[in-house]
Amino acid sequence: MVCFLCIAIGSRAQIACEFLAGNKMVHYINYIDRDLDSLGKCNFFNLNRFTTGYEDGKQNSVSIEGQLTYQIRSWIGVSAGGGFYGKSFVPTLGLSLSYANNTGDFFIQMYPTIGFSDGQGTPSALGLLAYNPKIGNDWGVASQLIFSFDFLESSQIIRVGASYKNKFQFGMGIDMLQQFEAKQYFRNVGPFFRINL
C-alpha cells in the first residue's frame, strides 16, 4: 500500500510525535512537514510509522514515506517520492488536493497516487480529515481521520480527544485495516498521546 501524508500549515516546519497504546499493539507515528521556500510552493514531508504487537510478531511493521510536493494552486499540487515498507521501496507520483476553512480548524487533504512496483503502476489514495476547534484560550478538541485504500486493502486511523495549547493532544484512538482478498479485518483500540514540537 502506498501512503503518504502532507499537511500544509503555513511556511514553517511542523514535527509531531504520537503513541497509541492499543489492545493488540503499540502504534508510533512521527512526521515532519516543512516548506522549502518562502512562498510555500515546495514542501517536503516525511512520515514514519512503527507497530509492535504484544503477542503476534506478524503485527510488527515499519513504514517510512517521503514526498516532495509542488503546489500549482492553493488547492492542488503534484507530488513525487516513495515509501519503504520493511522489505521493498515503492516510488510514487501523484496529486495533492486540499481545502481549509478560514479559521483553520477544519481541513481535508486527499492524495491520489500511482505506486510503481514490479513493473506495474498501482493506483491508491490517502486522505486526511481534521477538525480541531478551540474551546477557550488554551483548550480545544482534537479529532482526526487518516484513511487510505488500494485494490488490496483499506485502512483508517481515527483519533478523538482534547488539545492543550495546540502542543499536546490526547484521547482515544482506533486503527482499522480491511484486507479484501484475505477477507480479514483488524482493529486496535486504545489511548493516544501526541506532542507537536
Buried (B, 14 or more C-beta within 10 A) or exposed (E): BBBBBBBBEEBEEBEBBBBBBBEBBBBEBBBBBBBBEEEBBBBBBBBBBBBEBEEEEEBEBEBBBBBBBBBEEEEEBEBBBBBBBEEEEBEBBBBBBBEBEEEEBBBBBBBEBBBBBEEEEBEBBBBBBBBBEEEEEEEBBBBBBBBBBBEEBBBBBBBBBBBEEEEBBBBEBBBBBBEEEEEEEBEBBBEBBBBBE
